């Protein structure tokens, strides 16, 4: 089979690092792939997921835009630079928000995709 279920986050991340490309309707699975330098494309099935992808600059396609799932076509939509570029804008805003609300931020996460 091509489907795997994980109950341990570290095992899930290790498995994703072995992939060349990830796609699917689960936002967080695609996010984990992108955070680990694996190209990914979210197949959006609702406006909430589409809005999150737009906001974060994540590669995505609407389910209704697809006549069929062609992996090569999905891969061609991927621009791994977009999430990293969006992160450069959003992260300072997030840190400022935390500080304004009396919270102490921890070290900045490192993005694996083209920074």
Secondary structure by P-SEA (a helix, b strand, c coil): ccbbbbccaaaaaaaaaaccccccccaaaaaaaaaacbbbbbbcccaaaaaaaaaaccbbbbccccccccaaaaaaaccaaaaaaaaaaaaaaaaaaaaaaccccccbbbbcccc
